[in-house]
Amino acid sequence: MAKLLYIKASPMGELSYSIAVADAFIEAYRKHNAKDEIKVIELFNPSLPAFDFEAASAKYKIMHGKEHSPKDRRIWQGIVSLIDEFKSADKYVLAVPMWNFSIPYRFKQYIDILVQPGYTFTVTKSGSYEGLVKGKPVFIAYARGGEYKAATPAEAFDLQKKYLELILGFMGLTDIRSVTVEPTLARGPATANQKKAEAIEKAKQLARTF
């Protein structure tokens, strides 16, 4: 039995194109993997801990063996518990809309919590980086209001897929499969609904072998 972590990075619920596609993927996945555990994280619902001065200070005190307080330990343990939850999964499904050419701020906050030395990456003796979360597949449902197709001038504005797949790879997650819904705004609702339907069918197909 595998554990799948489903991360929803949109606050839009039923109005979200990325969630609609990821939900369809999950539904199809359940049919082929009925015994697997699926845990859902709604990034806009729970209160993620801020990675602020207190968190950063606690991190460096504890990781460098310096004197620290019980409060420092509590703060850092809150960060570590989220990292452990993420690393405990065998597979990942992400629903990610494009915001200002990149990803939503709550998702970036979550990433900044996860990406910590000694937990999700390390530095080798040669000075290079090595991810510590390896051998786990990721499915990503992307949604964009405009179109940012490869080999077009608009591709330069796509810092959503480019950044997310870079940082996942940095942690060791390189088996990434994705479906993109675009445009959800630029060409009107009829086109958006058609593109969503096409993306849902692709997602269902990918779920069969995930």
Backbone as numpy.savetxt, mean C-alpha at the origin, in Angstrom:
# Nx Ny Nz CAx CAy CAz Cx Cy Cz
-2.95 -22.28 5.08 -3.79 -21.08 5.08 -2.92 -19.83 5.08
-3.19 -18.92 4.17 -2.41 -17.69 4.06 -3.17 -16.52 4.68
-2.42 -15.48 5.02 -3.02 -14.25 5.55 -2.84 -13.14 4.51
-3.95 -12.54 4.12 -3.92 -11.45 3.15 -4.28 -10.15 3.85
-3.49 -9.12 3.63 -3.74 -7.80 4.20 -4.27 -6.89 3.10
-5.48 -6.39 3.29 -6.14 -5.53 2.31 -6.13 -4.11 2.84
-5.36 -3.25 2.20 -5.18 -1.87 2.65 -5.95 -0.92 1.75
-6.93 -0.22 2.33 -7.72 0.75 1.60 -7.17 2.15 1.87
-6.62 2.76 0.83 -5.98 4.08 0.99 -6.86 5.21 0.50
-8.15 4.94 0.33 -9.10 5.97 -0.10 -10.15 6.18 0.98
-10.58 7.44 1.21 -11.64 7.70 2.18 -13.03 7.67 1.55
-13.12 7.35 0.26 -14.36 7.54 -0.50 -15.35 6.38 -0.43
-14.98 5.28 0.19 -15.91 4.17 0.36 -16.50 3.67 -0.95
-17.83 3.60 -1.01 -18.52 3.07 -2.19 -18.32 3.94 -3.43
-17.87 5.18 -3.25 -17.64 6.07 -4.39 -16.24 5.89 -4.99
-15.43 5.09 -4.33 -14.03 4.94 -4.75 -13.88 3.92 -5.87
-13.25 4.33 -6.96 -12.98 3.42 -8.07 -11.92 2.39 -7.67
-10.89 2.82 -6.97 -9.83 1.88 -6.59 -10.37 0.82 -5.64
-11.24 1.20 -4.71 -11.82 0.24 -3.78 -12.77 -0.71 -4.51
-13.52 -0.20 -5.47 -14.44 -1.05 -6.24 -13.67 -2.17 -6.94
-12.54 -1.82 -7.53 -11.73 -2.81 -8.24 -11.08 -3.78 -7.25
-10.52 -3.24 -6.15 -9.88 -4.10 -5.15 -10.90 -5.01 -4.48
-12.11 -4.50 -4.21 -13.17 -5.33 -3.62 -13.52 -6.50 -4.55
-13.59 -6.23 -5.85 -13.89 -7.28 -6.83 -12.77 -8.33 -6.83
-11.55 -7.87 -6.70 -10.40 -8.78 -6.62 -10.55 -9.68 -5.38
-10.85 -9.06 -4.23 -11.00 -9.80 -2.98 -12.13 -10.83 -3.08
-13.25 -10.42 -3.65 -14.38 -11.33 -3.81 -14.01 -12.55 -4.65
-13.31 -12.31 -5.76 -12.87 -13.42 -6.60 -11.82 -14.27 -5.90
-10.94 -13.62 -5.15 -9.90 -14.35 -4.41 -10.51 -15.29 -3.39
-11.55 -14.84 -2.68 -12.19 -15.67 -1.66 -12.74 -16.97 -2.26
-13.23 -16.90 -3.48 -13.81 -18.08 -4.12 -12.77 -19.18 -4.33
-11.53 -18.77 -4.53 -10.47 -19.74 -4.79 -9.61 -20.03 -3.55
-9.80 -19.22 -2.50 -8.97 -19.36 -1.29 -9.84 -19.15 -0.06
-10.86 -19.97 0.06 -11.88 -19.78 1.09 -11.34 -19.85 2.52
-10.26 -20.57 2.71 -9.73 -20.75 4.07 -8.74 -19.66 4.48
-8.35 -18.81 3.55 -7.37 -17.77 3.88 -7.99 -16.68 4.76
-7.15 -16.11 5.62 -7.57 -15.00 6.47 -7.38 -13.68 5.73
-8.39 -12.83 5.73 -8.28 -11.52 5.08 -8.52 -10.43 6.13
-7.52 -9.61 6.32 -7.63 -8.49 7.28 -7.67 -7.18 6.50
-8.62 -6.33 6.84 -8.79 -5.05 6.14 -8.30 -3.91 7.02
-7.49 -3.04 6.44 -7.06 -1.81 7.11 -7.62 -0.62 6.36
-8.44 0.17 7.02 -9.00 1.40 6.45 -8.13 2.55 6.94
-7.24 3.04 6.10 -6.26 4.02 6.55 -6.88 5.35 6.98
-8.08 5.65 6.50 -8.71 6.91 6.90 -9.65 6.75 8.09
-9.77 5.54 8.62 -10.61 5.32 9.80 -9.83 5.28 11.10
-8.85 4.38 11.23 -8.12 4.34 12.49 -7.21 5.55 12.63
-6.82 5.83 13.86 -5.90 6.94 14.10 -4.47 6.43 14.02
-3.83 6.65 12.90 -2.43 6.24 12.76 -1.57 7.09 13.67
-0.58 6.50 14.32 0.31 7.32 15.14 1.12 8.28 14.27
1.27 9.48 14.75 2.06 10.47 14.01 3.54 10.11 14.13
4.24 10.16 13.00 5.69 9.96 13.09 6.31 11.35 13.23
6.18 11.90 14.44 6.59 13.27 14.73 7.89 13.28 15.52
8.19 14.39 16.19 9.43 14.50 16.95 9.51 13.43 18.04
8.40 13.21 18.75 8.43 12.23 19.84 8.71 10.83 19.32
8.07 10.48 18.19 8.27 9.14 17.63 9.70 8.99 17.10
10.17 10.00 16.38 11.53 9.94 15.83 12.57 9.90 16.95
12.33 10.69 18.00 13.26 10.72 19.13 13.29 9.37 19.84
12.10 8.79 20.06 12.03 7.47 20.71 12.75 6.42 19.87
12.55 6.48 18.56 13.18 5.53 17.65 14.71 5.56 17.81
15.30 6.74 17.74 16.75 6.82 17.77 17.32 6.49 19.15
16.62 6.84 20.20 17.08 6.48 21.55 17.13 4.97 21.71
16.03 4.31 21.31 15.92 2.87 21.53 16.82 2.09 20.58
16.81 2.47 19.31 17.60 1.72 18.33 19.10 1.90 18.52
19.51 3.01 19.16 20.94 3.25 19.40 21.34 2.96 20.84
20.43 2.32 21.59 20.75 1.91 22.96 20.97 3.05 23.92
20.34 4.18 23.65 20.49 5.34 24.54 19.39 5.34 25.60
19.60 6.14 26.63 18.63 6.21 27.72 17.27 6.68 27.18
16.22 5.97 27.57 14.89 6.34 27.12 13.87 6.09 28.22
12.75 6.75 28.11 11.72 6.71 29.14 10.65 5.67 28.82
9.79 5.33 29.80 8.65 4.45 29.51 7.76 5.02 28.40
7.63 6.33 28.34 6.83 6.95 27.28 7.46 6.70 25.92
8.80 6.81 25.85 9.50 6.50 24.60 9.20 5.07 24.15
9.24 4.14 25.09 8.99 2.73 24.76 7.57 2.53 24.25
6.60 3.20 24.88 5.20 3.07 24.45 5.02 3.62 23.03
5.63 4.77 22.78 5.49 5.38 21.45 6.11 4.49 20.39
7.31 4.00 20.65 7.99 3.18 19.64 7.28 1.84 19.46
6.73 1.28 20.53 6.02 0.01 20.43 4.78 0.15 19.56
4.15 1.33 19.59 3.01 1.57 18.72 3.40 1.51 17.26
4.58 2.03 16.94 5.11 1.96 15.57 5.43 0.51 15.20
6.13 -0.17 16.09 6.55 -1.55 15.82 5.36 -2.49 15.65
4.28 -2.25 16.40 3.10 -3.12 16.28 2.49 -3.03 14.89
2.49 -1.84 14.29 1.97 -1.68 12.93 2.90 -2.35 11.91
4.19 -2.24 12.13 5.16 -2.92 11.25 4.97 -4.43 11.33
4.83 -4.94 12.56 4.64 -6.39 12.74 3.36 -6.87 12.07
2.30 -6.07 12.18 1.04 -6.42 11.53 1.22 -6.51 10.02
1.94 -5.56 9.46 2.19 -5.55 8.02 3.03 -6.76 7.61
4.10 -7.01 8.34 5.01 -8.09 7.98 4.40 -9.48 8.21
3.39 -9.57 9.04 2.78 -10.88 9.32 1.97 -11.41 8.15
1.64 -10.54 7.19 0.84 -10.96 6.04 1.67 -11.75 5.04
1.00 -12.64 4.31 1.64 -13.40 3.24 1.40 -12.77 1.88
0.32 -11.97 1.78 -0.06 -11.33 0.52 -0.67 -9.97 0.84
-0.63 -9.08 -0.17 -1.15 -7.73 0.04 -2.05 -7.31 -1.12
-3.13 -6.62 -0.79 -3.99 -5.99 -1.79 -4.14 -4.53 -1.38
-3.89 -3.62 -2.33 -3.94 -2.19 -2.06 -4.94 -1.50 -2.98
-5.74 -0.62 -2.43 -6.64 0.23 -3.21 -6.12 1.65 -3.08
-5.62 2.21 -4.20 -4.87 3.47 -4.12 -5.33 4.47 -5.19
-5.96 5.57 -4.78 -6.29 6.62 -5.73 -5.11 7.56 -5.93
-5.11 8.27 -7.03 -4.09 9.30 -7.25 -4.58 10.62 -6.66
-3.75 11.21 -5.82 -4.03 12.54 -5.27 -2.87 13.45 -5.66
-3.15 14.50 -6.38 -2.12 15.46 -6.77 -0.91 14.76 -7.38
-1.19 13.83 -8.28 -0.20 13.06 -9.04 0.52 12.01 -8.21
0.20 11.89 -6.92 0.90 10.93 -6.06 -0.13 10.11 -5.28
0.15 9.83 -4.02 -0.73 8.99 -3.21 -1.34 9.82 -2.08
-2.46 9.38 -1.49 -3.07 10.11 -0.38 -2.12 10.24 0.81
-2.26 11.35 1.53 -1.32 11.64 2.63 -1.37 10.60 3.74
-2.54 9.99 3.98 -2.59 8.98 5.04 -1.82 7.72 4.64
-1.79 7.42 3.37 -1.02 6.28 2.90 0.47 6.57 3.03
0.86 7.80 2.72 2.27 8.19 2.88 2.67 8.11 4.35
1.77 8.52 5.24 2.03 8.43 6.68 2.25 6.97 7.08
1.41 6.09 6.56 1.53 4.66 6.86 2.86 4.11 6.35
3.25 4.50 5.16 4.53 4.07 4.60 5.69 4.56 5.44
5.62 5.81 5.91 6.70 6.35 6.73 6.81 5.64 8.07
5.71 5.07 8.54 5.75 4.24 9.74 6.41 2.89 9.44
6.05 2.31 8.30 6.54 0.97 7.97 8.02 0.90 7.61
8.51 1.90 6.90 9.87 1.83 6.35 10.88 2.24 7.43
11.35 1.25 8.15 12.29 1.48 9.26 13.45 0.50 9.14
14.69 0.98 9.39 15.86 0.10 9.30 15.80 -1.01 10.34
16.16 -2.21 9.89 16.14 -3.35 10.80 14.79 -4.04 10.86
13.78 -3.41 10.30 12.43 -3.97 10.31 11.96 -4.33 8.90
12.01 -3.37 8.00 11.57 -3.66 6.62 12.70 -3.48 5.61
13.83 -2.96 6.04 15.01 -2.92 5.16 16.26 -2.88 6.03
17.39 -3.18 5.40 18.67 -3.13 6.10 19.73 -2.60 5.17
20.87 -2.26 5.72 22.02 -1.82 4.94 23.07 -2.92 5.01
23.50 -3.42 3.85 24.46 -4.52 3.81 25.87 -4.03 4.11
26.78 -4.98 4.26 28.18 -4.63 4.54 28.80 -3.80 3.42
28.28 -3.99 2.21 28.81 -3.23 1.06 28.22 -1.83 0.97
27.24 -1.55 1.84 26.63 -0.22 1.85 25.37 -0.10 1.02
24.92 -1.20 0.43 23.70 -1.16 -0.37 22.49 -1.49 0.51
21.32 -1.16 0.01 20.08 -1.44 0.74 19.53 -2.81 0.36
18.90 -3.46 1.33 18.26 -4.74 1.07 16.92 -4.78 1.78
15.85 -5.10 1.03 14.53 -5.21 1.64 14.42 -6.46 2.49
13.63 -6.39 3.54 13.47 -7.52 4.45 12.09 -8.16 4.36
11.22 -7.64 3.48 9.89 -8.22 3.29 9.86 -8.81 1.89
10.21 -10.09 1.79 10.43 -10.70 0.48 9.48 -11.86 0.21
9.35 -12.19 -1.10 8.63 -13.37 -1.50 7.13 -13.31 -1.28
6.57 -12.10 -1.26 5.13 -11.94 -1.03 4.52 -11.14 -2.18
3.44 -11.64 -2.78 2.84 -10.91 -3.90 1.98 -9.74 -3.45
1.89 -8.75 -4.33 1.09 -7.55 -4.08 0.19 -7.31 -5.28
-1.09 -7.05 -5.01 -2.00 -6.58 -6.06 -2.41 -5.16 -5.73
-2.30 -4.26 -6.73 -2.66 -2.86 -6.52 -3.73 -2.44 -7.51
-4.81 -1.87 -6.99 -5.84 -1.25 -7.82 -5.60 0.26 -7.79
-5.15 0.81 -8.92 -4.92 2.26 -9.03 -6.14 2.92 -9.65
-6.41 4.18 -9.27 -7.45 4.97 -9.93 -6.92 6.39 -10.11
-7.20 6.97 -11.30 -6.74 8.32 -11.61 -7.86 9.08 -12.33
-8.01 10.35 -12.00 -9.00 11.19 -12.67 -8.65 11.46 -14.12
-7.34 11.57 -14.40 -6.86 11.80 -15.77 -6.24 10.54 -16.34
-5.53 10.71 -17.45 -4.84 9.59 -18.08 -3.34 9.86 -18.10
-2.57 8.87 -17.67 -1.12 9.01 -17.55 -0.43 7.80 -18.18
-0.77 7.52 -19.39 -0.28 6.31 -20.05 1.22 6.38 -20.35
1.83 5.20 -20.35 3.27 5.10 -20.64 3.56 5.62 -22.04
4.73 6.20 -22.20 5.21 6.70 -23.50 4.40 7.88 -24.01
3.73 8.61 -23.07 3.05 9.85 -23.44 3.62 10.96 -22.54
3.47 12.24 -22.94 3.96 13.34 -22.09 3.37 13.31 -20.68
2.12 12.81 -20.56 1.46 12.79 -19.25 2.10 11.81 -18.28
2.86 10.85 -18.80 3.48 9.85 -17.92 4.38 10.49 -16.87
4.99 11.62 -17.21 5.89 12.29 -16.27 5.18 12.74 -14.99
3.85 12.93 -15.07 3.09 13.38 -13.91 2.68 12.23 -13.00
2.89 11.00 -13.43 2.49 9.85 -12.64 3.54 9.54 -11.57
3.36 10.15 -10.40 4.22 9.86 -9.26 3.52 8.93 -8.28
2.38 8.44 -8.67 1.60 7.50 -7.87 2.20 6.10 -7.99
2.10 5.53 -9.17 2.61 4.18 -9.40 4.13 4.14 -9.27
4.78 5.15 -9.80 6.25 5.21 -9.78 6.78 5.16 -8.35
6.21 6.01 -7.48 6.69 6.05 -6.10 6.32 4.78 -5.34
5.06 4.37 -5.46 4.60 3.25 -4.65 5.36 1.96 -4.98
5.58 1.71 -6.26 6.28 0.48 -6.61 7.77 0.57 -6.27
8.32 1.78 -6.26 9.70 1.96 -5.82 9.84 1.64 -4.34
8.93 2.19 -3.51 9.07 2.01 -2.06 8.71 0.59 -1.64
7.77 -0.04 -2.34 7.49 -1.45 -2.06 8.70 -2.31 -2.41
9.32 -2.02 -3.54 10.52 -2.74 -3.93 11.66 -2.53 -2.96
11.74 -1.33 -2.40 12.77 -1.02 -1.40 12.62 -1.93 -0.18
11.36 -2.26 0.16 11.12 -3.16 1.30 11.26 -4.63 0.91
11.45 -4.90 -0.39 11.63 -6.28 -0.84 10.45 -6.85 -1.60
9.38 -6.05 -1.73 8.17 -6.53 -2.41 8.27 -6.21 -3.90
8.65 -7.21 -4.68 8.88 -6.99 -6.11 7.88 -7.72 -7.01
7.11 -8.63 -6.43 6.08 -9.35 -7.21 4.80 -8.51 -7.16
4.72 -7.51 -8.05 3.62 -6.55 -8.02 2.76 -6.69 -9.27
1.47 -6.90 -9.07 0.51 -7.01 -10.16 -0.50 -5.88 -9.97
-0.93 -5.25 -11.03 -1.80 -4.09 -10.85 -2.79 -3.93 -11.98
-3.85 -3.19 -11.67 -4.87 -2.78 -12.63 -5.13 -1.31 -12.40
-5.26 -0.55 -13.47 -5.47 0.89 -13.36 -6.79 1.31 -13.99
-7.56 2.11 -13.25 -8.79 2.71 -13.79 -8.48 4.16 -14.13
-8.50 4.49 -15.41 -8.30 5.87 -15.84 -8.93 6.08 -17.22
-9.50 7.26 -17.48 -9.72 8.38 -16.56 -11.07 8.23 -15.85
-11.12 8.63 -14.60 -12.39 8.57 -13.86 -13.12 9.92 -13.89
-12.46 10.96 -14.40 -13.07 12.30 -14.47 -12.97 12.94 -15.85
-11.81 12.80 -16.48 -11.48 13.61 -17.66 -12.43 13.41 -18.84
-13.02 12.24 -18.98 -13.87 11.99 -20.15 -15.31 11.64 -19.78
-15.70 12.05 -18.58 -17.10 11.91 -18.19 -17.44 10.59 -17.55
-18.66 10.50 -16.95 -19.06 9.31 -16.20 -19.23 8.05 -17.03
-19.66 8.18 -18.28 -19.85 6.98 -19.11 -18.52 6.27 -19.33
-17.49 7.05 -19.67 -16.16 6.47 -19.87 -15.63 5.90 -18.55
-15.84 6.64 -17.46 -15.36 6.19 -16.14 -15.97 4.84 -15.78
-17.27 4.70 -15.99 -17.95 3.44 -15.65 -17.47 2.30 -16.54
-17.23 2.61 -17.80 -16.72 1.58 -18.72 -15.33 1.12 -18.28
-14.47 2.08 -17.95 -13.10 1.74 -17.53 -13.12 0.97 -16.22
-14.05 1.33 -15.33 -14.15 0.60 -14.06 -14.56 -0.85 -14.31
-15.54 -1.03 -15.17 -15.99 -2.39 -15.48 -14.88 -3.23 -16.09
-14.10 -2.62 -16.98 -12.98 -3.34 -17.60 -11.93 -3.71 -16.56
-11.65 -2.77 -15.65 -10.64 -3.02 -14.62 -11.10 -4.11 -13.65
-12.38 -4.13 -13.34 -12.92 -5.16 -12.45 -12.76 -6.55 -13.06
-13.02 -6.68 -14.34 -12.86 -7.97 -15.00 -11.40 -8.42 -14.99
-10.49 -7.48 -15.24 -9.06 -7.82 -15.19 -8.65 -8.25 -13.79
-9.18 -7.53 -12.78 -8.84 -7.85 -11.40 -9.32 -9.25 -11.03
-10.51 -9.60 -11.45 -11.05 -10.94 -11.17 -10.18 -12.03 -11.79
-9.68 -11.77 -12.98 -8.81 -12.75 -13.63 -7.50 -12.91 -12.87
-6.93 -11.79 -12.44 -5.66 -11.84 -11.71 -5.82 -12.53 -10.36
-6.99 -12.42 -9.77 -7.23 -13.01 -8.43 -7.16 -14.53 -8.47
-7.43 -15.13 -9.61 -7.47 -16.59 -9.70 -6.10 -17.23 -9.44
-5.04 -16.52 -9.75 -3.71 -17.10 -9.59 -2.87 -16.34 -8.58
-3.51 -15.59 -7.70 -2.79 -14.77 -6.71 -2.49 -15.58 -5.46
